[in-house]
Amino acid sequence: MSNQTPPAPPGWNKTIKDLFEEANKSASAVGPPEVDRARDYERRLIPAGTRFPKKGDVYEAAEDLQVDYLTSWAAPFTGGGTGTLKRGERVIVDQDILLQAHSRLCEAD
């Protein structure tokens, strides 16, 4: 957790997905410090010794797989949505990023 993020309340167990589901129900915004707390909580759930994707790794969908995606632009804009990787489609990890990140920048193979 960053030094700027206030400590989570005792018993905090919300994921980022939980926050977005709550926001959709109440039409409220999601942001810091709750997202930081949720990210820290999710990282604590990852077993020690887990290998994280690295630049150059190739992943192939063993079955049709629903994915959430964000688009990356050179302007202050991010788009995204939900899509399907069809069985056999592959993605390549495009760059190394933060240790224990929950997502990776990939491109289609």
C-alpha positions as CSV (number, residue, x, y, z in Angstrom):
1,M,0.0,0.0,0.0
2,S,1.3,3.4,-0.8
3,N,2.3,5.8,2.0
4,Q,-0.5,8.2,0.8
5,T,-3.3,5.6,1.1
6,P,-5.0,5.7,4.5
7,P,-5.2,2.2,6.2
8,A,-8.1,0.0,5.3
9,P,-10.9,-0.4,7.9
10,P,-10.6,-3.5,10.0
11,G,-11.9,-6.6,8.1
12,W,-11.5,-5.0,4.6
13,N,-12.2,-7.7,2.1
14,K,-13.5,-5.9,-1.0
15,T,-12.0,-6.6,-4.5
16,I,-11.9,-4.2,-7.3
17,K,-14.7,-6.1,-8.9
18,D,-16.8,-5.7,-5.7
19,L,-16.2,-1.9,-5.8
20,F,-17.4,-1.6,-9.4
21,E,-20.5,-3.8,-8.7
22,E,-21.4,-1.5,-5.8
23,A,-20.7,1.6,-7.9
24,N,-23.0,0.3,-10.7
25,K,-25.8,-0.3,-8.2
26,S,-25.5,3.2,-6.7
27,A,-24.3,5.1,-9.7
28,S,-21.3,6.4,-7.7
29,A,-17.6,6.7,-8.8
30,V,-14.8,4.3,-7.9
31,G,-11.4,5.6,-7.1
32,P,-8.8,6.1,-4.4
33,P,-8.3,5.1,-1.7
34,E,-10.8,2.3,-2.0
35,V,-9.2,1.0,-5.3
36,D,-5.8,1.0,-3.6
37,R,-7.1,-0.9,-0.7
38,A,-8.9,-3.5,-2.9
39,R,-5.7,-3.9,-5.0
40,D,-3.6,-4.5,-1.8
41,Y,-6.2,-7.0,-0.5
42,E,-6.2,-8.9,-3.8
43,R,-2.4,-9.1,-3.8
44,R,-2.5,-10.6,-0.3
45,L,-4.7,-13.4,-1.7
46,I,-2.0,-14.5,-4.2
47,P,0.0,-17.5,-3.0
48,A,3.7,-17.0,-2.3
49,G,5.9,-18.2,-5.1
50,T,3.3,-17.5,-7.8
51,R,5.0,-16.9,-11.2
52,F,3.7,-13.8,-12.9
53,P,3.6,-13.3,-16.7
54,K,6.7,-11.7,-18.2
55,K,7.5,-9.9,-21.4
56,G,7.5,-12.4,-24.3
57,D,5.3,-15.0,-22.7
58,V,2.7,-16.4,-25.0
59,Y,-0.7,-17.6,-23.7
60,E,-3.2,-19.6,-25.7
61,A,-6.9,-19.9,-24.8
62,A,-7.6,-23.6,-24.1
63,E,-11.3,-22.8,-24.4
64,D,-13.4,-19.7,-25.3
65,L,-12.6,-17.2,-22.5
66,Q,-14.4,-14.0,-21.6
67,V,-11.9,-11.2,-21.0
68,D,-12.1,-7.6,-19.8
69,Y,-9.8,-5.3,-21.7
70,L,-8.6,-1.7,-21.8
71,T,-7.3,0.1,-24.8
72,S,-4.1,2.2,-24.5
73,W,-3.7,5.5,-26.3
74,A,-1.1,8.2,-26.5
75,A,-3.8,10.7,-25.3
76,P,-5.4,11.0,-21.9
77,F,-8.1,8.5,-22.7
78,T,-8.7,4.9,-21.9
79,G,-11.4,2.8,-23.5
80,G,-12.3,-0.8,-23.0
81,G,-14.9,-3.4,-22.7
82,T,-15.5,-7.2,-22.6
83,G,-14.7,-9.6,-25.3
84,T,-14.1,-13.3,-26.0
85,L,-10.8,-14.9,-26.8
86,K,-11.7,-17.9,-28.9
87,R,-10.2,-21.3,-28.2
88,G,-6.7,-21.4,-29.8
89,E,-6.3,-17.6,-30.0
90,R,-3.0,-16.4,-28.5
91,V,-1.8,-13.2,-26.8
92,I,1.8,-12.2,-26.2
93,V,2.8,-10.3,-23.0
94,D,4.1,-7.0,-24.4
95,Q,6.0,-5.6,-21.5
96,D,7.2,-6.2,-18.0
97,I,5.3,-4.2,-15.4
98,L,4.8,-4.0,-11.7
99,L,5.4,-7.2,-9.7
100,Q,2.2,-8.9,-8.8
101,A,0.1,-6.7,-11.1
102,H,-3.3,-8.2,-11.8
103,S,-3.2,-7.5,-15.5
104,R,-0.7,-7.4,-18.3
105,L,-0.3,-5.4,-21.5
106,C,-0.6,-8.0,-24.3
107,E,-1.1,-7.9,-28.0
108,A,-2.7,-10.4,-30.4
109,D,-0.4,-13.0,-31.9
